[in-house]
């Protein structure tokens, strides 16, 4: 099984994780899996930065971008604590991409995505038309999808990817409510739960243009997301948008678009 | 892409003779939008080329074991060649007698406080677990229904009982691996074993005998677990065993029945 179109994958990582063993996680091993499934481009965020240390983690991303510039895009992962450090980090890695890709993990950084420490980041994202991938989880006090609606409406030039689309069945419903009121938001389907019909419902409610393929590689199995999309009851054109065109279009839209 | 909705590459699953270890049927008070009655469940199995499934009933899980078993008999009866009941079981003698009359190939236990609310320790479930062990009846337990320590104790106390752990989750390896090494009658399903390259890494470490395919229908799409199996870099015969061969061995389906 392989994607019939080369995939642009909006959600990947570099690194390992504390809570279970990581398998075949080096960038070289990941590229072998990307080739196996036909993933052309993977946007990666540092797992080290999500859990523990943004400067060192983002340096790992820089190294992967340097080594595999054709296969990876790099998110700059920022931590709202201590206040002010996030902007320094965004400036340090400004060379990654224009517009920048930014990753927020309010769950692991234990700070609400709509809290004041994040506001400078949202201002920056708005000014630069950044793509901002936000980890979300159903109703979570720090990263429940519904918290993103007022942010997306206030910072309307930021392109916000609702990471994992809230994960659960209810999380998807919340994510779709956000996407319905905020046109600058997109659902990222990466996740450990594979509820039946949820992709069909999302395409029906939002249109396929608002849904992005995400794998969460090398945390989660990329074939799972691929299987969900390829076997969904949606038109082939919608599958192609989700697998490739939507995220590619976001990446190619310049700062003045 | 196929007009049928299945990627042609996933069509290869048709040749695997897939036997799904983890499916449920009937109305659900918890998962209303996703639950499927038997004919619709069959349609989903057909859509993904799944030949057979081991099925429990939401009515047993959410309401009453005996009522659920009656519903399971009714709902699976029409499709007996393809749907194998995983009966609910309670620890009292009367329930065990009723269970035995059904000549079960498999049971699914719901220990949870808000489900059937009993313990796996011998003073509580000893008679039931002895019966299941004596008759080599495959015993399904979802990870959310039993703590790791309780599972370990049960496996110690009933070493010949074949246990199939469902929905162990992708974070389970540091618990799962020691238990698998200690207890040769422990198996698990693939429905939530979805970390990056986890399935093929498991086969490289443990071989093929302990893992069985599970979809988690009707809550999850089989497209997810089938894709993980389809893309695992494992030998073809390993894929066939995981897809269905192991489960058929465990419920003795290949020899035409049970004891």
Boltz contact constraints between the chains, C-beta under 6 A:
constraints:
  - contact:
      token1: [A, 1]
      token2: [B, 9]
      max_distance: 6.0
  - contact:
      token1: [A, 1]
      token2: [B, 10]
      max_distance: 6.0
  - contact:
      token1: [A, 1]
      token2: [B, 227]
      max_distance: 6.0
  - contact:
      token1: [A, 1]
      token2: [B, 230]
      max_distance: 6.0
  - contact:
      token1: [A, 1]
      token2: [B, 231]
      max_distance: 6.0
  - contact:
      token1: [A, 2]
      token2: [B, 9]
      max_distance: 6.0
  - contact:
      token1: [A, 4]
      token2: [B, 1]
      max_distance: 6.0
  - contact:
      token1: [A, 19]
      token2: [B, 171]
      max_distance: 6.0
  - contact:
      token1: [A, 20]
      token2: [B, 171]
      max_distance: 6.0
  - contact:
      token1: [A, 20]
      token2: [B, 173]
      max_distance: 6.0
  - contact:
      token1: [A, 21]
      token2: [B, 173]
      max_distance: 6.0
  - contact:
      token1: [A, 23]
      token2: [B, 197]
      max_distance: 6.0
  - contact:
      token1: [A, 23]
      token2: [B, 198]
      max_distance: 6.0
  - contact:
      token1: [A, 23]
      token2: [B, 201]
      max_distance: 6.0
  - contact:
      token1: [A, 24]
      token2: [B, 197]
      max_distance: 6.0
  - contact:
      token1: [A, 192]
      token2: [B, 194]
      max_distance: 6.0
  - contact:
      token1: [A, 194]
      token2: [B, 220]
      max_distance: 6.0
  - contact:
      token1: [A, 194]
      token2: [B, 221]
      max_distance: 6.0
  - contact:
      token1: [A, 194]
      token2: [B, 224]
      max_distance: 6.0
  - contact:
      token1: [A, 196]
      token2: [B, 34]
      max_distance: 6.0
  - contact:
      token1: [A, 196]
      token2: [B, 221]
      max_distance: 6.0
  - contact:
      token1: [A, 217]
      token2: [B, 196]
      max_distance: 6.0
  - contact:
      token1: [A, 218]
      token2: [B, 196]
      max_distance: 6.0
  - contact:
      token1: [A, 220]
      token2: [B, 194]
      max_distance: 6.0
  - contact:
      token1: [A, 220]
      token2: [B, 196]
      max_distance: 6.0
  - contact:
      token1: [A, 221]
      token2: [B, 194]
      max_distance: 6.0
  - contact:
      token1: [A, 221]
      token2: [B, 196]
      max_distance: 6.0
  - contact:
      token1: [A, 221]
      token2: [B, 228]
      max_distance: 6.0
  - contact:
      token1: [A, 223]
      token2: [B, 227]
      max_distance: 6.0
  - contact:
      token1: [A, 223]
      token2: [B, 228]
      max_distance: 6.0
  - contact:
      token1: [A, 223]
      token2: [B, 231]
      max_distance: 6.0
  - contact:
      token1: [A, 224]
      token2: [B, 194]
      max_distance: 6.0
  - contact:
      token1: [A, 224]
      token2: [B, 224]
      max_distance: 6.0
  - contact:
      token1: [A, 224]
      token2: [B, 228]
      max_distance: 6.0
  - contact:
      token1: [A, 226]
      token2: [B, 227]
      max_distance: 6.0
  - contact:
      token1: [A, 227]
      token2: [B, 223]
      max_distance: 6.0
  - contact:
      token1: [A, 227]
      token2: [B, 224]
      max_distance: 6.0
  - contact:
      token1: [A, 227]
      token2: [B, 227]
      max_distance: 6.0
  - contact:
      token1: [A, 228]
      token2: [B, 221]
      max_distance: 6.0
  - contact:
      token1: [A, 228]
      token2: [B, 223]
      max_distance: 6.0
  - contact:
      token1: [A, 228]
      token2: [B, 224]
      max_distance: 6.0
  - contact:
      token1: [A, 230]
      token2: [B, 7]
      max_distance: 6.0
  - contact:
      token1: [A, 231]
      token2: [B, 6]
      max_distance: 6.0
  - contact:
      token1: [A, 231]
      token2: [B, 223]
      max_distance: 6.0
  - contact:
      token1: [A, 233]
      token2: [B, 5]
      max_distance: 6.0
  - contact:
      token1: [A, 236]
      token2: [B, 1]
      max_distance: 6.0
  - contact:
      token1: [A, 239]
      token2: [B, 1]
      max_distance: 6.0
